[in-house]
Amino acid sequence: MRFGLMYSFITPRDGSMSHRDTFRELDRLLPLAESLGFDAFHTTEHHGQDNGWAPSPLVVLAHAAGLTRRMRLVTNVLLLPLYEPLRLVEDVATLDNLSDGRLTLGVSPGYVSEEFASYRVPHGERFARAEEMLDILAASWRDEVLEHRGRFYQVPPTPAVPRPVQVAIPLWYGVSGPRLLERAARRRCPVTASPRHTVAELQAHYARFDATAARFGFATTERPVIRELFVAPTTAEAEALAGPAIVELFGLYGRKSAEGERELRNDQGELVRDAAKVDFRSFASRYVVGDPATVRDALAELQDALAPSEIVCRMQLPGVPTVAFERSLRLFAEAVMPHFR
């Protein structure tokens, strides 16, 4: 089982860490993570959120390419409908060259309505736009001259340069709905699912995806599972450090559920209708926090239940001091990773 490190660059609302601080922390800790044996670096995308979330995943990964030598670099996920197609084609190919072919493109149609409003993209068109963008990306990797005439996007005959290092850049779909899982299976794309889902929800998603993929003669060995994860010498210390930060992370999910845009249910299966009801204990099945033994046991349960190819550890948590984050990285690499290699 592989292990990835995820950064979302979320800052605490108390102002104790700025966005600049999170980027400088990356400079220090990403090379360390690679030296400790982490296999991949993942970053996310959101826009206009009051507690951050880095809006430019390709820029972040370009910087990460210069900080690392072997780690896979993953957008997890990039919001396709918010991009201009030719610019995306060129930026993705450039990044694949900068990283010497280490890029994986995790993509999603997105869901946060205010992001679409800010980019003046109709929210109701997001699924169709995402599919058309994927067609354009695939064509750019196949054809040296890109041309596209579609419903939403027009690209006149244009040389697709630079050519990516990889023949076709690996794609992951960040989706969970039945129709989108079918689209992922049709495109032969593995699925990367939101960390807001319980294990039971993920089992249902993967079963649906695998059954659909089998109809198209496709089976994947890629099954990344994202979890908020934090390790400290004692579980009490880990929860004291990570608990408030995880509630901060889940705040966006709770708010969107309360607004009716995307469901979030607690561990009892109750639909969140009030974002203030998101708390650490009622979502405990979604994250892995504790001392090394507790974390090992939790990951073993995930391994048995989901057979993940990679655990994506969202360990960069808002408000957690860099020294505590570094200790968590080291403890995880020394006392947890070896049990799963």
Residue pairs with C-beta under 8 A, 6 or more apart in sequence:
1 303
1 308
1 309
1 310
1 311
1 340
1 341
2 39
2 40
2 309
2 310
2 311
3 37
3 38
3 39
3 40
3 310
3 311
3 312
3 313
3 332
3 337
3 340
4 38
4 39
4 40
4 41
4 42
4 72
4 74
4 224
4 310
4 311
4 312
4 313
5 30
5 33
5 38
5 40
5 41
5 42
5 312
5 313
5 315
5 316
5 329
6 41
6 42
6 43
6 44
6 76
6 226
6 312
6 313
6 314
6 315
6 316
7 22
7 26
7 41
7 42
7 43
7 44
7 54
7 60
7 314
7 316
8 43
8 44
8 52
8 53
8 54
8 249
8 314
8 316
9 19
9 22
9 23
9 43
9 52
9 53
9 54
9 60
9 316
10 22
10 49
10 51
10 52
10 53
10 248
10 249
10 316
10 317
10 318
11 17
11 18
11 19
11 21
11 22
11 51
11 52
11 318
12 51
12 245
12 248
12 318
12 319
13 50
13 51
13 248
13 318
14 319
16 319
17 318
17 319
19 52
19 54
22 52
22 316
23 63
25 316
25 322
25 325
26 60
26 63
26 64
26 67
27 67
28 322
28 326
29 322
29 325
29 326
29 329
30 41
30 64
30 67
30 68
30 71
31 67
31 68
32 326
32 329
33 41
33 71
33 329
34 67
34 68
34 69
34 70
34 71
36 329
36 330
36 333
36 334
36 337
37 333
37 337
38 71
38 313
38 329
38 333
39 71
39 72
39 310
40 71
40 72
40 73
40 74
40 104
40 310
40 312
41 61
41 64
41 68
41 71
41 72
41 73
41 74
42 74
42 75
42 76
42 106
42 226
42 312
43 54
43 57
43 60
43 61
43 64
43 74
43 75
43 76
44 53
44 54
44 57
44 76
44 77
45 53
45 54
45 55
45 56
45 57
45 75
45 77
45 78
45 79
46 53
46 55
46 112
46 115
46 252
47 53
47 55
47 82
47 112
47 115
47 118
47 119
48 55
48 114
48 115
48 118
49 252
51 248
51 251
51 318
52 318
53 252
54 60
57 75
57 78
58 75
58 78
58 91
58 92
58 95
61 73
61 74
61 75
61 95
61 99
61 103
62 94
62 95
62 98
64 71
64 73
65 73
65 95
65 98
65 99
65 102
66 98
70 102
71 102
72 102
72 104
73 95
73 99
73 102
73 103
73 104
74 103
74 104
74 105
74 106
74 172
75 104
75 105
75 106
75 107
76 106
76 172
76 174
76 192
76 224
76 226
76 312
77 106
77 107
77 108
77 172
77 174
77 192
78 105
78 106
78 107
78 108
79 107
79 108
79 109
79 110
79 115
80 88
80 107
80 108
80 109
80 110
80 129
80 130
80 133
80 134
81 109
81 110
81 116
81 119
81 121
81 125
81 126
81 129
81 130
81 133
82 110
82 115
82 116
82 119
82 121
83 133
85 133
85 136
85 148
85 153
85 155
86 146
86 155
86 158
88 133
88 136
88 137
89 136
89 137
89 140
89 146
89 160
90 161
90 162
92 103
92 105
92 137
92 164
92 169
93 140
93 160
93 161
93 162
93 163
93 164
94 162
95 103
96 102
96 103
96 164
96 165
96 166
96 169
97 162
97 164
97 165
100 165
101 164
101 165
101 166
103 164
103 166
103 169
103 170
104 169
104 170
104 171
104 172
105 137
105 169
105 170
105 171
105 172
106 171
106 172
106 173
106 174
106 192
107 130
107 133
107 134
107 171
107 172
107 173
107 174
108 130
108 173
108 174
108 175
109 126
109 127
109 129
109 130
109 175
109 180
110 116
110 126
110 130
111 126
111 256
111 261
111 262
112 252
112 256
112 261
113 123
113 259
113 261
116 122
116 123
116 126
117 123
121 129
125 152
127 179
127 180
128 151
128 152
129 152
129 153
131 183
132 150
132 151
132 152
132 153
133 153
134 171
134 187
135 148
135 150
136 146
136 148
136 150
136 153
136 155
137 169
137 171
138 168
139 146
139 147
139 148
140 146
140 160
141 160
141 164
141 167
141 168
141 169
142 168
143 160
144 159
144 160
144 163
145 157
145 158
145 159
145 160
146 155
146 157
146 158
146 159
146 160
147 155
147 156
147 157
147 158
148 154
148 155
149 155
170 222
171 187
171 189
172 189
172 190
172 191
172 192
172 222
172 224
173 180
173 181
173 183
173 184
173 187
173 189
173 190
173 191
173 192
174 191
174 192
174 193
174 194
175 181
175 183
175 184
175 191
175 193
176 191
176 193
176 194
176 197
176 201
176 205
178 208
181 191
181 205
181 208
181 209
181 212
182 212
184 190
184 191
184 209
185 209
185 212
185 213
185 215
185 216
185 218
186 216
188 213
188 216
188 218
188 220
190 220
190 222
190 223
190 224
191 205
191 206
191 209
191 223
192 224
192 226
192 312
193 202
193 205
193 225
193 226
194 226
194 253
195 226
195 227
195 228
195 286
195 287
195 314
196 250
196 253
196 264
196 286
197 205
197 286
198 265
198 267
198 285
198 286
199 285
199 301
199 302
199 305
199 306
202 225
202 306
203 305
203 306
206 223
206 306
210 219
213 219
213 220
221 309
222 309
222 310
223 306
223 307
223 308
223 309
223 310
224 308
224 309
224 310
224 311
224 312
225 302
225 306
225 308
225 310
225 311
225 312
226 312
226 314
227 286
227 287
227 288
227 302
227 311
227 312
227 313
227 314
228 242
228 246
228 249
228 286
228 287
228 288
228 289
228 314
228 315
228 317
229 287
229 288
229 289
229 295
229 311
229 313
229 314
229 315
229 332
230 238
230 241
230 242
230 287
230 288
230 289
230 315
230 317
230 320
230 328
231 238
231 289
231 290
231 291
231 292
231 295
231 328
231 331
231 332
231 335
231 336
232 238
232 241
232 290
232 291
232 324
232 327
232 328
232 331
233 291
233 331
234 291
235 289
235 290
235 291
235 294
238 289
238 290
238 291
238 328
239 280
239 289
239 290
241 317
241 320
241 324
242 287
242 289
242 317
242 320
243 280
243 289
244 280
244 319
245 317
245 318
245 319
245 320
246 280
246 283
246 287
246 289
246 317
247 278
247 279
247 280
248 317
248 318
248 319
249 314
249 317
249 318
250 264
250 278
250 283
250 286
251 275
251 278
253 262
253 264
253 272
253 278
254 264
254 272
254 274
254 275
254 276
254 277
254 278
255 275
256 262
256 264
257 263
257 264
257 271
257 272
257 273
257 275
258 272
258 273
258 274
258 275
263 271
263 272
264 271
264 272
264 278
265 271
265 272
266 272
266 277
266 282
266 283
267 282
267 283
267 284
267 285
267 286
268 282
272 278
288 295
288 298
288 299
288 302
289 295
290 298
292 331
292 332
292 335
292 336
295 332
295 336
296 335
296 336
296 339
299 311
299 336
299 339
299 340
300 339
302 308
302 311
303 340
313 332
315 325
315 328
315 329
315 332
316 325
317 325
